[in-house]
Amino acid sequence: MVIKKIFFVLFAVILFVSCSDDDSYDYHYELLPIEEAVVPEEFEYGEIYDISVTYIVPDDCYVNSDILYEYDQNARNVAVISLVIESNDCETIDLEQELTFQVHALQSSPYTFRFWQGDDDNGEPIYLIVEVPVINLSEQSANKFEKTDTKM
């Protein structure tokens, strides 16, 4: 019985110590420059398309990267955002990664994508700019039908 009590007390102490809040990490978010973007040559209105971006992870303290997608008037600003754990034990890895996101083509005007590639010496953003035209096949089919003359 004494052994059970000692085991229970020891288990409770280990559980209490392992659940303490001392394991918290300091972190911040950081944008990573996009090296390359793969974008369709055109969008068909109403369809959904995949867009892929390639970026470099500088060290193993960069985790949980995701896409930052912002509307800026008629343009779409795209960047990679990553959670960075603040640590002195980070190993340089310079690992090329790829993220893919989807765009639902719901506007008839062309899409202008501005993929963030970093800042210049003056702190101004540098973008890879890609414009994707939108075609509407249902309008083209309707126009062809209207122009066809049939005589009976």
C-alpha positions in Angstrom: 0.0 0.0 0.0 2.9 2.4 0.8 4.3 1.7 -2.7 1.0 2.7 -4.3 1.0 6.0 -2.3 4.6 6.8 -3.3 3.9 5.9 -6.9 0.8 8.2 -6.9 2.7 11.1 -5.3 5.5 10.7 -7.8 3.1 10.5 -10.7 1.3 13.7 -9.5 4.6 15.6 -9.2 5.7 14.5 -12.7 2.3 15.5 -14.1 2.4 18.9 -12.4 5.9 19.7 -13.6 5.3 18.6 -17.2 2.2 20.7 -17.4 3.9 23.9 -16.3 3.8 27.0 -18.5 7.6 27.3 -18.6 7.8 25.7 -22.0 6.4 28.7 -23.8 8.4 30.1 -26.8 8.7 33.7 -28.0 7.8 34.0 -31.7 7.0 36.5 -34.4 5.6 36.4 -38.0 7.8 37.2 -41.0 7.2 37.4 -44.7 9.4 35.2 -46.9 10.1 36.3 -50.5 8.5 34.4 -53.3 11.1 33.0 -55.7 8.7 31.7 -58.4 5.0 31.6 -59.1 3.1 29.2 -61.4 0.0 30.8 -62.7 -2.4 29.7 -65.5 -2.1 31.7 -68.7 -5.8 32.5 -68.5 -8.8 32.0 -66.3 -12.3 30.9 -67.4 -15.0 32.8 -65.6 -16.5 30.7 -62.8 -13.7 28.1 -62.6 -11.3 27.4 -59.7 -7.6 27.4 -60.3 -4.5 26.4 -58.4 -1.6 28.8 -58.1 1.7 27.6 -56.7 4.5 29.7 -55.2 8.1 28.7 -54.4 10.0 30.2 -51.5 13.1 29.5 -49.4 13.0 28.6 -45.7 16.2 30.0 -44.3 16.4 28.0 -41.1 14.6 25.4 -39.0 13.0 28.1 -36.7 10.6 29.0 -39.5 7.5 26.9 -39.1 3.9 26.9 -40.2 4.2 28.9 -43.5 1.0 30.0 -45.2 -0.2 32.3 -47.9 -1.0 36.0 -47.2 -3.5 37.1 -49.8 -4.7 40.7 -49.8 -6.9 42.7 -52.1 -5.3 46.1 -53.2 -7.9 47.8 -55.5 -7.7 45.7 -58.7 -4.6 43.8 -57.7 -4.0 40.8 -55.5 -0.9 41.0 -53.2 0.5 37.5 -52.5 3.2 36.7 -49.9 4.4 33.8 -47.8 4.0 34.4 -44.1 5.8 32.2 -41.6 5.8 31.8 -37.8 9.4 32.2 -36.6 10.4 30.8 -33.2 12.9 33.1 -31.6 15.8 30.9 -30.6 19.6 30.8 -30.8 19.6 27.2 -31.7 18.4 27.6 -35.3 20.2 25.6 -38.0 20.5 27.1 -41.5 18.7 24.9 -44.0 17.9 27.1 -47.1 15.1 24.6 -48.0 13.0 25.3 -51.1 9.3 24.9 -50.3 6.1 25.2 -52.3 2.6 26.4 -51.3 -0.5 26.2 -53.4 -3.7 28.2 -53.1 -6.9 28.4 -55.1 -8.5 31.3 -56.9 -12.1 31.3 -58.0 -12.4 33.4 -61.1 -15.4 35.5 -60.4 -14.6 38.8 -62.1 -14.6 39.5 -65.8 -11.7 41.8 -65.8 -8.1 40.5 -65.7 -6.5 39.4 -62.4 -3.3 41.2 -61.5 -1.2 39.2 -59.0 1.7 40.9 -57.3 3.9 38.3 -55.7 6.1 39.8 -53.0 9.8 39.2 -53.6 11.2 41.4 -50.8 12.0 45.1 -50.3 14.5 47.2 -52.1 17.2 49.4 -50.4 14.7 52.1 -49.8 12.3 49.7 -48.1 9.9 49.7 -51.0 8.3 46.3 -51.9 9.5 44.4 -55.0 6.8 42.4 -56.8 6.7 39.8 -59.5 3.6 41.0 -61.4 1.5 38.6 -63.4 -1.7 39.5 -65.2 -4.1 36.8 -66.0 -7.0 37.4 -68.5 -10.4 36.1 -67.9 -12.4 34.5 -70.7 -16.1 33.8 -70.5 -16.9 30.8 -72.7 -20.7 31.1 -72.1 -20.7 34.6 -73.6 -18.6 33.4 -76.5 -21.1 30.6 -77.2 -24.0 32.9 -76.9 -22.4 35.4 -79.3 -21.7 32.6 -81.8 -25.3 31.5 -81.6 -26.7 35.0 -82.1 -24.7 35.5 -85.3 -25.8 32.2 -86.8 -28.6 32.6 -89.4 -30.7 29.6 -90.1 -33.3 29.6 -92.9 -36.1 27.1 -92.9 
